[in-house]
Amino acid sequence: MTKKEKKEELHLDENDLTAWIEKKIGHLKPYTSHIALAAALAFAGFMAITYFINARQTAYADQWRELSLANTDLLLNQNTSRLLNVAEDYPNQRAAMWSLQIVGDSDLQTGLSKVSYDREQGFIDLKRAKTNLQKVVDASSSIKSESLQKRALFSMGYTCESLGEFEEARKYYQQLIDEFPDSAFAPPAQRGLNRTNNPELLALYDTFKEWEDISAEAPGPTGPTIPNLDFDDLDIDAINEPNASKDDFGTTDESASADKPENNEETTTAALKNVSTETVEENSPKTEAKDAPPQTVEDDSAPKKGEGEAGEGEGEGGEGEGGENEQGDGDH
């Protein structure tokens, strides 16, 4: 078969295929534009669905990330405002329900700790806890897990019990036991039912609720007043000065400090020698004054003029006494 014959045979086959296609879908030829438009719309819809799924997954991840950060802020700073923002930013979402539950549990613990010393503020925190927990309990089961529902029912019952709303507390405890009898929350819920049905505990709570703190001074004699230990007159700078003269309370005697020489070592040595001389003179008997020459102390430091004159006077007095003793011996 020549090349020309092959070409003619191929052309005939193409004509047959075209004829077959026109026979099968030829009736759709007037609707070609509509088919193209439908295909374009289908592609656009596919892209929109893909985008929606991705955006939803991103938002889902964002809400849990925000919940985690808000919970960390609560643990570190005792701040619940960020958790409340999560509940507002993602309404009717699982993360929002968990944020309300965490805030409710936090307010419940805070209220119970305050009610012993600040009952008014403690009850405010407990009522705020009830408000947030009520939103979780009343939420649809489609936006909260089973574990969250168990926890919300128990927390709600305990909060109502703490507020003295025992009938409502029994309702939530009983609902928890009926819906989740095998739950770990069922035994403590049963204990809650027993407490709220105990008349002695109810009477004790009524007594506590009506109790008023009366603060007054204890009867009896009053104790001594506390002395003032502020030491307002204490001069810290003067205490730190080495040459400052201080009295018993640490105050500086400026006049004494001005009269003293700057050399503390020489002053101390002279004072010790003077004390030694006076002690010897006082302890020595007067009869021995004639035999014992007057003791003099050599002082390296120059004595003052008044002190020298006083020393000479004492020496003359000593000789006078010696003369009297000699005269007394002559008489004998």
Summary of the structure (lengths in Angstrom):
residues: 332
radius of gyration: 53.8
end to end distance: 190.6
largest distance: 191.1
contacts: 792
relative contact order: 0.03
helix: 73%
strand: 1%
